[in-house]
Amino acid sequence: MTELEEALAKMEAENKKLQDENRKLKSHSGVLVRENESLRDRLGVKEEPMCEDGSVEKLGSPGSAVSYPPQQQETTLALYKAASHSLSFLLMLM
């Protein structure tokens, strides 16, 4: 019985640790969302249109309503990709 109790105690400790980490990641995700919004505002980027299936249209795709001045396009795409990957990773962890 003590082996089971020890295993249970370890699992409960690990569970608590994972729950704490999840809370921190959710908080950080919120910070990244606000930062992303701020960067979009600073760059003058309009919100990405949603596809019928709920996904976001990719920048520069044929139906995209986002337009960029030519000199900002590469910078904006790189910034978007970095923010998108970070948010996708964090949302996957939720």
BAVEX-892800 format. One record per residue: residue in one letter; x, y, z of N, C-alpha, C, O in turn. Coordinates in steps of 0.2 Angstrom, whole numbers. Layout:
<atoms>
A	X	Y	Z	X	Y	Z	X	Y	Z	X	Y	Z
...
</atoms>
This chain:
<atoms>
M	4	-6	0	0	0	0	4	6	0	2	11	-3
T	10	6	3	14	12	4	17	14	-3	18	20	-5
E	18	9	-7	21	10	-14	15	14	-18	17	19	-22
L	9	12	-17	4	16	-21	3	23	-18	2	27	-22
E	4	23	-12	3	30	-9	9	35	-11	8	40	-13
E	15	32	-12	20	36	-14	19	38	-21	21	43	-23
A	17	33	-25	16	34	-32	10	40	-33	11	44	-37
L	5	39	-29	0	44	-29	3	51	-27	1	56	-30
A	7	51	-22	9	58	-20	14	61	-25	14	67	-26
K	18	57	-29	22	59	-34	17	62	-40	19	67	-43
M	12	58	-41	8	60	-47	4	66	-45	3	71	-49
E	2	67	-39	-1	73	-37	3	79	-37	1	85	-39
A	10	78	-35	15	84	-35	16	86	-43	16	92	-44
E	17	81	-47	18	82	-54	12	86	-57	12	90	-61
N	6	84	-55	-1	87	-57	-1	94	-55	-3	98	-59
K	1	95	-49	1	102	-47	6	107	-50	5	112	-52
K	12	104	-52	17	107	-55	15	109	-62	16	114	-65
L	11	104	-66	9	105	-72	3	110	-73	3	114	-77
Q	-1	110	-67	-6	115	-67	-3	122	-66	-6	127	-69
D	2	123	-62	5	129	-61	8	132	-67	8	137	-69
E	12	127	-71	15	129	-77	9	131	-82	10	136	-86
N	4	127	-82	-2	129	-87	-4	136	-86	-6	140	-90
R	-5	138	-79	-8	144	-77	-3	150	-80	-5	155	-82
K	4	149	-79	9	153	-81	9	154	-89	9	160	-91
L	8	149	-92	8	149	-100	2	153	-102	2	156	-107
K	-4	152	-99	-10	155	-101	-9	163	-100	-11	167	-104
S	-6	164	-94	-5	171	-93	0	174	-98	-1	180	-100
H	5	171	-99	10	173	-104	6	174	-111	8	178	-115
S	2	169	-113	-2	169	-119	-6	176	-120	-6	179	-125
G	-9	178	-114	-13	184	-114	-8	190	-115	-10	195	-119
V	-2	190	-112	3	195	-113	5	195	-121	5	201	-124
L	6	190	-124	8	189	-131	2	192	-135	3	195	-141
V	-4	190	-134	-10	193	-138	-10	200	-137	-11	203	-143
R	-9	203	-131	-9	210	-131	-4	213	-135	-4	219	-138
E	2	210	-134	8	213	-138	7	212	-145	9	217	-149
N	4	207	-148	3	206	-155	-2	212	-157	-1	215	-162
E	-7	213	-153	-12	218	-155	-8	225	-155	-10	229	-160
S	-4	226	-150	0	233	-150	4	233	-157	4	239	-160
L	8	228	-158	12	228	-164	8	229	-171	10	233	-175
R	2	226	-171	-2	227	-177	-5	234	-177	-5	237	-183
D	-6	237	-171	-8	244	-171	-3	249	-174	-3	253	-178
R	3	247	-171	9	251	-173	11	251	-180	13	255	-183
L	10	245	-183	11	244	-190	6	246	-195	6	246	-201
G	0	247	-192	-6	249	-196	-9	243	-199	-12	244	-205
V	-8	237	-196	-11	231	-199	-18	230	-197	-19	230	-191
K	-22	229	-202	-29	227	-200	-30	220	-198	-25	216	-199
E	-35	218	-194	-36	211	-192	-37	207	-198	-39	209	-203
E	-34	201	-197	-34	196	-202	-42	193	-203	-45	192	-198
P	-44	192	-209	-51	190	-210	-51	182	-208	-46	179	-209
M	-57	180	-206	-57	173	-204	-60	169	-210	-65	172	-214
C	-58	163	-211	-61	159	-216	-67	155	-213	-69	156	-207
E	-71	152	-218	-77	149	-215	-76	144	-210	-80	143	-206
D	-70	140	-211	-69	135	-206	-66	137	-199	-65	133	-195
G	-66	144	-198	-63	147	-192	-56	148	-192	-53	151	-187
S	-52	146	-197	-45	148	-197	-44	155	-200	-48	158	-203
V	-38	157	-199	-36	164	-201	-33	163	-208	-29	159	-209
E	-35	168	-213	-32	168	-219	-24	170	-218	-23	174	-214
K	-20	167	-222	-13	168	-222	-12	175	-226	-15	177	-230
L	-7	179	-223	-5	185	-226	-3	184	-233	1	179	-235
G	-5	189	-238	-4	188	-245	-7	183	-249	-6	182	-255
S	-12	180	-245	-16	175	-249	-21	178	-254	-23	184	-252
P	-24	175	-259	-28	179	-264	-34	182	-260	-36	188	-263
G	-37	180	-255	-43	183	-252	-41	188	-247	-46	190	-243
S	-35	189	-245	-33	193	-239	-35	200	-240	-34	203	-245
A	-38	203	-235	-40	210	-235	-34	214	-232	-35	220	-232
V	-28	211	-230	-23	215	-227	-18	217	-233	-16	214	-237
S	-17	224	-233	-12	227	-238	-7	230	-234	-8	234	-229
Y	-1	230	-237	5	233	-234	9	237	-239	9	235	-245
P	12	242	-237	16	246	-241	22	241	-243	24	237	-239
P	25	241	-249	30	236	-251	36	236	-246	38	231	-245
Q	38	242	-244	44	242	-239	43	238	-232	47	236	-229
Q	36	238	-230	35	235	-224	33	227	-225	32	224	-220
Q	32	225	-231	29	218	-232	34	213	-229	31	209	-225
E	40	213	-230	45	208	-227	45	208	-220	45	203	-217
T	46	214	-217	46	215	-210	40	212	-206	40	209	-201
T	34	214	-209	28	213	-207	27	205	-207	24	202	-202
L	28	202	-212	28	195	-213	32	191	-208	30	186	-205
A	38	193	-207	43	190	-202	40	191	-195	40	186	-191
L	37	197	-193	34	198	-187	28	194	-186	27	191	-181
Y	24	194	-191	18	190	-190	19	182	-189	16	179	-185
K	24	180	-193	26	173	-193	28	171	-186	27	166	-183
A	33	175	-183	35	174	-176	30	174	-171	30	170	-167
A	26	179	-171	20	180	-167	15	174	-167	13	171	-163
S	14	172	-174	9	167	-175	12	160	-172	8	156	-169
H	18	159	-173	21	152	-171	21	152	-163	19	147	-160
S	22	158	-160	22	158	-153	15	157	-150	14	153	-145
L	11	160	-153	4	160	-151	1	153	-152	-2	150	-148
S	3	150	-158	1	143	-159	3	138	-154	0	133	-152
F	10	139	-152	13	134	-148	9	135	-141	8	130	-138
L	8	141	-139	5	142	-132	-2	139	-132	-4	136	-127
L	-6	141	-137	-13	138	-138	-13	130	-138	-17	127	-135
M	-8	128	-141	-7	120	-141	-6	117	-134	-9	112	-132
L	-3	121	-130	-1	119	-123	-8	119	-118	-8	116	-113
M	-12	124	-120	-18	124	-116	-22	118	-116	-28	118	-113
</atoms>
